[in-house]
Amino acid sequence: MSSTQFQLRQADWPASAEALKQLRETVFIKEQQVPPELEWDGLDETALHLLAETPDGQPIGCARLLPNGQIGRMSVLRSWRNQGVGSAMLRELLQLAEQQGFPACFLHAQTHAVAFYRRFGFHPEGEIFMDAGIPHLSMRLDKED
């Protein structure tokens, strides 16, 4: 997937960890005040990662797909928000999940992002809960028959 402004690529954790960590530190740890011990959950080594980059290779967004179908750690630098980066990453992750045969995908959406995920067919499950001091809602997308 690419556009004139950015491109997406699958990122190998060992090779791209520095760029992925930098993005997540900027968005989650610095901007949203997520404690580092919650951000670094030990699941990155087994996840499939996406990296959004400018044409000159500057990282601007990332996301991951865990082996259980959970999408998470979607982050886009503030200066790149509302320019289609998050949508492009989510579309790509959903395609990858389908290719890998996941029967469903789920995520824990920050409540301000629920409408974004609804546009892709995710539906809320359960009640709002707090994670790292931020209100979240579990959401699920079932594979269509």
C-alpha positions as CSV (number, residue, x, y, z in Angstrom):
1,M,0.0,0.0,0.0
2,S,1.3,3.4,-0.8
3,S,0.3,6.9,-1.5
4,T,2.3,9.9,-2.7
5,Q,2.6,11.1,0.9
6,F,3.5,7.8,2.7
7,Q,3.9,4.1,2.2
8,L,3.3,1.1,4.4
9,R,5.5,-1.9,4.9
10,Q,5.5,-5.0,7.1
11,A,8.2,-4.4,9.7
12,D,10.3,-7.2,11.2
13,W,10.6,-6.5,15.0
14,P,14.4,-7.1,15.3
15,A,15.2,-5.0,12.2
16,S,12.7,-2.2,12.8
17,A,12.4,-2.1,16.6
18,E,14.2,1.2,16.9
19,A,11.7,3.0,14.6
20,L,8.7,1.2,16.1
21,K,9.8,2.0,19.7
22,Q,10.4,5.7,18.8
23,L,6.9,6.1,17.4
24,R,5.2,4.4,20.3
25,E,7.3,6.3,22.9
26,T,6.3,9.6,21.2
27,V,2.6,8.8,21.0
28,F,1.9,6.6,24.0
29,I,4.5,7.3,26.6
30,K,5.2,11.0,26.0
31,E,1.9,12.3,24.6
32,Q,-0.6,10.0,26.4
33,Q,1.4,9.4,29.5
34,V,1.3,5.5,29.3
35,P,3.8,4.0,31.8
36,P,6.7,2.4,29.9
37,E,6.1,-0.9,31.8
38,L,2.6,-1.1,30.3
39,E,3.7,-0.1,26.8
40,W,6.4,-2.7,26.6
41,D,4.3,-5.9,27.2
42,G,6.7,-8.5,25.7
43,L,4.4,-9.3,22.8
44,D,6.2,-7.4,20.1
45,E,8.5,-10.3,19.1
46,T,5.6,-12.5,18.1
47,A,3.5,-9.8,16.5
48,L,3.2,-8.8,12.8
49,H,4.1,-5.1,12.6
50,L,3.3,-2.4,10.1
51,L,5.3,0.8,9.7
52,A,4.1,3.9,7.8
53,E,6.9,6.0,6.4
54,T,7.3,9.1,4.4
55,P,8.9,8.6,0.9
56,D,12.3,9.4,2.4
57,G,11.9,6.7,5.1
58,Q,10.8,8.7,8.1
59,P,8.5,6.7,10.4
60,I,5.2,8.3,10.9
61,G,2.9,5.5,12.2
62,C,2.8,1.9,13.3
63,A,0.5,-0.9,14.3
64,R,0.7,-4.5,15.2
65,L,-1.3,-7.7,14.8
66,L,-0.9,-10.4,17.5
67,P,-1.1,-14.1,16.7
68,N,-4.6,-14.2,18.5
69,G,-6.1,-11.7,16.1
70,Q,-5.7,-8.6,18.4
71,I,-4.9,-5.4,16.6
72,G,-3.1,-2.8,18.7
73,R,-0.5,-0.2,19.3
74,M,-1.9,1.8,16.4
75,S,-0.1,5.1,16.6
76,V,0.3,8.0,14.2
77,L,2.5,11.1,14.8
78,R,0.3,14.1,15.6
79,S,1.5,16.0,12.5
80,W,0.3,13.1,10.3
81,R,-3.1,12.5,11.9
82,N,-6.3,12.9,9.8
83,Q,-4.3,12.2,6.6
84,G,-5.4,8.6,6.1
85,V,-2.4,6.9,7.7
86,G,-4.4,5.1,10.4
87,S,-7.1,4.0,7.9
88,A,-4.4,2.7,5.6
89,M,-2.7,0.7,8.4
90,L,-6.0,-0.7,9.6
91,R,-7.1,-1.8,6.1
92,E,-3.7,-3.5,5.6
93,L,-3.9,-5.3,9.0
94,L,-7.4,-6.5,8.2
95,Q,-6.1,-7.9,4.9
96,L,-3.2,-9.6,6.6
97,A,-5.5,-11.1,9.2
98,E,-7.8,-12.4,6.5
99,Q,-4.8,-13.9,4.6
100,Q,-3.7,-15.7,7.8
101,G,-7.2,-17.1,8.3
102,F,-8.2,-15.3,11.5
103,P,-11.9,-15.9,12.1
104,A,-12.2,-12.5,13.8
105,C,-10.1,-9.5,14.9
106,F,-10.5,-7.6,18.1
107,L,-8.9,-4.5,19.7
108,H,-9.1,-2.3,22.7
109,A,-10.1,1.1,21.3
110,Q,-9.5,4.3,23.2
111,T,-13.0,5.7,23.5
112,H,-12.2,8.8,21.4
113,A,-11.4,6.3,18.5
114,V,-14.5,4.1,18.7
115,A,-16.2,5.9,15.7
116,F,-13.0,5.4,13.6
117,Y,-13.1,1.6,14.2
118,R,-16.9,1.5,13.6
119,R,-16.3,2.7,10.1
120,F,-14.4,-0.5,9.4
121,G,-17.2,-2.7,10.8
122,F,-15.9,-3.2,14.4
123,H,-18.6,-3.3,17.0
124,P,-18.3,-2.6,20.7
125,E,-18.4,-5.4,23.3
126,G,-18.9,-4.9,27.0
127,E,-18.3,-1.8,29.1
128,I,-15.8,0.9,29.1
129,F,-12.7,0.0,31.1
130,M,-9.5,1.9,32.0
131,D,-6.1,0.9,30.7
132,A,-3.1,3.0,31.5
133,G,-5.5,5.6,32.9
134,I,-7.2,5.9,29.5
135,P,-10.8,4.8,28.9
136,H,-11.1,2.0,26.4
137,L,-13.8,-0.2,24.8
138,S,-13.3,-3.7,23.5
139,M,-14.4,-4.0,19.8
140,R,-14.6,-7.0,17.5
141,L,-14.8,-7.6,13.8
142,D,-16.1,-11.0,12.8
143,K,-15.2,-12.5,9.4
144,E,-18.2,-12.4,7.1
145,D,-19.5,-15.7,5.9
